Amino acid sequence: MARSDAIIDRLHALHPVLIDLSLGRLQGLLARLGHPERALPPVVHVAGTNGKGSCCAFLRAIAEAAGQRVHVFTSPHLVRFHERIRLAGRLVEEDTLAAALAEVEARNAGAPITVFEVITATALLLFSRVPADLLVLEVGLGGRFDATNVVEAPAVTAITSISMDHMDFLGDRLEKIAFEKAGILKPGVACATGQQAPVVLRVLEEHAAAVGARLLPRGAAWEVTPAPGGLRYADARGALELPPPALLGAHQADNAGIAIAALRAWNPPWLSDQAIATGLARAEWPARLQRLQGALAARLPPGWELWLDGGHNAGGGAALAVQLAQWGDRPLHLIIGMKGSKVVEDFLQPLLPHATSLWAVAEPEQHQATPVERIIAASGGLARPGPTVAAALAQLGGPPARVLVCGSLYLAGEVLKADAPGA
C-alpha cells in the first residue's frame, strides 16, 4: 500500500459519515495551514450534475494550448487517487502527495473532518506552493457547501448541465438541486452556464441577481451550433469557427461552449482564438465515450468495438441516448453496472430502445455496486446477468457490433484496469 493510501485510510475514522456538506471544519483547518486558499493562481470554479469533468478537460486543454501551466482538481478518480490532483500540468507524484497529506493530517490533529475535506485541503496546499497560471477547480458535490467553495474570489465560474442526482444530499426537486449548485456564484464574478431546464435557469438567474453575479446562459449570452467541419461558437465578442471537440458525443458541444464562454468572459491576456481551437481538438478525459483497445477489448471478435462511459444518472442516460441513436449501423450491446445510491430506472429508460442486448454487472472491486438482480428488475426483466464485464463479453456473439459499458465511474475505473496492457 502506498503511503498516501495509508494516510487516507486512517482519515476515514475521523468522521462518522463519508459526506457531510459544510464549510466550517475545512475553514478551520485551512486557517491552521496558513490559508492556502488565499494564495492560489486565478481559479475557474466548475459545478453541475453532468459534464463537469469534460468542461474541466476543455478548460485545461485550451489554457495549455496557450502555453499556460494549469493546476486541476477533479473527483472521483478512476484508477489511481493521484488523478484527482494535477500540478502545473502533471499528476501529483506519490512522495509529494504523501508529504502534503501527512502535513494536513498533523495540522488537523485528529479533529472531526471528512476525507474529501482533507483531500481538498491537501490539494489547495499543493496548489498554493507550486507555481501555475490557472487552477481549474471542480466541485465535488453540490456547490453551496462543497469543500471547494472555500475559494472566495474565483476569476470566473461555470455550471454545466443540472439534473436529478445525489437527491439524498441536495434535495428531491430540480430547483433545490439548482439552488445548491448556484452556491458557487460570487459577487461581481461571471458564470457561464449551458443548456438548462427552464426551472433550473430561473433558479440560477434569481441567485445571480441576489448575489450580484453576471450569469451567461447558453441561448442568451452565447450559443454553439454544429457547423461544416466542426462547431460554430458565438457571443457578444464575435463568432468562432471551430473543429469538432476531441470528446465524442453531441453533449460535448455544450461542455465545450461553457468552457469557451467562461474563458472569454474572464478574458485573460493569453486567451486566443487559436488556443481555443487547438484545445478543443486536443482535450482528453477518460471514460467519456472512450473507445477501448486494450486487453479487455481483445476478448471481442474481430471487427467489434468496445466503448466505455461513466454516465450514471438521468441526465447522463439522456445524453448517451443521443449518441446511441447515431450508432444504428450495427448491433449495440449494453453492459450496465451502477452505484447503489443511483436511480437505475432513470438511467436505463432512454437507453433501452437502442439496445440489442442488455447485461447487468457488478465487478467484485466496484465501490458500492448495485446488485445485478436490482438492475435486471429495473430493466423490466430485459437485462441478463453478466454478472461481470468479462463474463458478459464472453457471452456475446453474432455479426460485428458495438459494446458499451456504462452506468458508473467506479465501474469505469475497474474496466480501465482490466483493459490496461498486461491485465
Order of alpha helices (4+ residues) and beta strands (2+ residues): alpha-alpha-beta-alpha-beta-beta-beta-alpha-alpha-beta-beta-alpha-alpha-beta-alpha-beta-beta-beta-beta-alpha-alpha-beta-beta-alpha-beta-alpha-beta-alpha-beta-alpha-beta-alpha
